[in-house]
Amino acid sequence: MSWQDIVIAVCCFVFGFGLFPAVRSATQKPPRSTALITAIAQTVLAITLATLSLWLGTAGNGLCALLWWILVFQKRQESVEEMLERAAASPPIDFKDPKQMKRWKEDAANFIMGGDDVPDCFLDAQELEARRKKQAGKQ
């Protein structure tokens, strides 16, 4: 074990520790392209360090590479600021248009519930009846 191996390992473990907040956060993520390029580079560095028998550096770089690969494939959740910017840029909703009203209900339900299923309170009588018939047919 050389001093270079120890220095590389310490630096990589510090960088890995710095990545944990991004991995844990639902909204604060680097762009996918940045994560992909960095993950590939870290993987190449880990393999290179392994060929030099710098095992601590390999472990540290492997940890960083793993965290960057996690960031590449993690689902990104839109922040409130991004949602408000998108809403401000979209045209106003015509509440008399049934298609736009249905879309608004689905978007509101997804935002509130954090999922794809629209709760019954957002459905009108026809939609609610159709849902109940569909559910009764599945049983």
N, C-alpha and C positions, 0 to 999 in steps of 0.2 A: 504494500500500500504506500503510494507516494504522496507527497504533500499536495501535488496537483489534483490527485483523486479526491482528497479531502476538501479542497477549495471548490472544485466543481460540484461535489455533492452538496456542500453547505449552500452554495448559491442556488442550486436547483431545488433543494428542499424549501428555501426561503421563497423562491418564485412559486412553487407549488402551494405553499401556505397562503400566498397572496391571491391565488386563484379560487380558493374555497368560497369567498363571498359571491363571486360570479356564478359558481356552480350551484350554490344554494338559492340564489335570488331568482324569482320568477320573472322579473322585468329588466334587471340590469345585466345584460349579456353583450359581449362583443359581437360585431357582425360575423355571420357564418363564414364568410370568405376569410376573414382574419383568423378565426379559430381553425379553419381547415389548413391554411398555409402554415400556421404555427405548429399544429399537430403533426403535420408531415415532417417539418424541419426537426422537431423535438424527437420524433421517432428515428429519423436518420442519425441524429446526434447520439441517441442512446445505443443504436447498433454500432456506430463508430467507436464509442467509448468501450463497448464490450469487446470489440476486436483488439483494443489496446490493453485489455485486462484491467481497466479502471472500473472496478465493480461497484464502488460506492457512487461514482459519477453516473454509471449506467442506471443504478437504482433511482437516483434523484431525477435524472432525465426521463427515465421510464415513468415515474410518477407524474412529472409535468406533462409528458406526452399523453398519458391516460386522462388527465384532467382536461386537456385541450380537446381530446377526442370526445369526451363527455359533452363539452360545450358545443362541439359540432353537431351532435345529434339531439341535444336537449330541445324540447319544445319551448318556443318563445311565447310569452304572454304579453299582450299589449298593455303598456302602462296607461294610466288615466290621462296623462298629458298627450300621448299619442292618439288615444281614442277621441279626446276633445278636438285635437287638430284635424283628425279625419272627419269628425262630425261637422266642424266648421266649414270644411271644404266641400261637403256634399250638398246637393240641392235640397231645398226645404221639402218636407213631407206633405203631400196632399192627403189629408186624413179622410177625404171623401172617396179616394181611389182605393178599392178593396185590396188590390195587389200590394200597394205601398203600405197600407195599414197592416196587412198580414206580415210583411217583411219587418215593419217596425216592432210588432209584437214579438216576433222571433228574436230580433236583435236585443230588445229589452230583456226578454226572458233569459237569453244566453248570458247577458251581462250580469243580471241579478243572480241567477242560479249557477252560473259558471259551467253550464252544460248545454247540450243540444236539445233537450226536451223542454217544450213550452208548458209551463204549469197551467192547470185548468182555469185559474183566475184570469188568464190573458185570452181565453177563447170566448168567442161569442156562442150563442145557443146552437147554431148549426154545426160549428166546428166541434163543440163539446159533445153533441149527439153523435157525430161521425166518429169521434175518438172512442166513445163508449161502445158503439157497435163494433168497431175494429177490435177493441180489447175483448169484447164478449166472443167474437169470432175466433180469437186465438186460444181461448180456454176450452 
